[in-house]
């Protein structure tokens, strides 16, 4: 079952998109038995004639609304020629009326669909179900989404990936990173203690949640208003709990870099590292360049933060659009 989300117009949209009738669609569906949100720029249903699809795999939290400005700009820069879709992580969304977070709670628990391995299988299942077999993919990953993409390529070598763009990739040694060292105790040993404040915040009216978010993020002068609504959804309770659960598994499971998969797919991969990224320190950039000298590894020179969607979604989309066009020309 898939339903349309009546809240999709809560997000600001460029006037030219409205004038051209190209507002995005936000649909909810069950994938691997877990509620999944899909944000779509371009066609709402893919057909065999859609030979190239751009699919975004988010970071954590994996709410697709965070990427709305980025996707809108990317779709526009690519002249609306290609579908640009984003699939949320399983359970990283606020359930609309009439839908639960899971279809079958027992099956979801047995398959650990909200865990890291379960999220990887969730993306592979989404591709099998929703992407036409003859279509090629340009995968765009952010943060843990990059690890998921590498695992998708490892688990299914037949996946038709034309190019994979890895933005601020957390693909190794997450618990050893500066941010990982700070958050590993919370996510791995004290996660249940964090549920109480999240639960209390979830009881607030949405207007107060939004005001609180604006206050916390007031230090960002060019904050993208598009991130407010998904952040409010994140504070709904279950969504935040699923995000923290996934985060704990990331700290335990994202250890050594998968050089074998990277080398097998080297011509398909572009990595973009942050120069001041506390989840993926610049040392990791120099390490991977040393270990795999023929790869396409780029270091940000513009001061973009790891959570680029907060303020520079359009600027990052400009780079990604150029890289995609470059891949299409070769």
C-alpha angles and dihedrals in degrees: 000000000000125000133184118245113237090202095065093101091059086085119085113250129193111260092236089059091053092046092052093046092241101130111151122253123232114201133177123213139159115252120177084355094297129111111258131186119212122195113200131193109186123009119017092214123036120228132194090261089065094091096172127041126181110214123187121208108198133219124242120316085045102202110141093213089075089068099048097108092043092050094044092053093045092050091049095047090051087056092245089284097128134043111252111201134170125199119204123225113265108280095005096122140069110262113241120226112291097024132093127208091251136022093214117018094195094052091046090054094046092050092040088224092174092053126089098262090043091053090053092052088045091059093046090050090049091053092048092050103038109024117076112246093239095051124105120221134225103196119202114193131186124198109316087008086074091057089049091052092051090050091048089054092046095048094043111030089175092066107126099235115165094179137350119206113202113201116195090339120213096194101135146029096003095163090052094055118099092253091042092055090053098046104034094084091050096045098040107030107018103031094121091054089058091056093072098063090042090052092049092050090048089062092063119098113261092248090059091046090053091049090050091049092050090051094050092048097040090111089071104083096193098041113168109237090211091077094061098077097048090046089055088050090049089059092057092101110242092054093054091046091053090048093052091046090054090046091056091053091048090058091051100039109033097081123125121026116255098236093167095061092041092052092046090055100030095128090055099049133089117180122197115192128192119237092217101028113146092193094050110022120209089252088072089056093053091043094055092045089053094047097042105026095172095059128106101249119161130188120213113246096179101072095247116170124233090251091055092164089075094073117343106049092126094049092051090047089056090058095044092049090054091050092049092050088050090053092049092052094055 
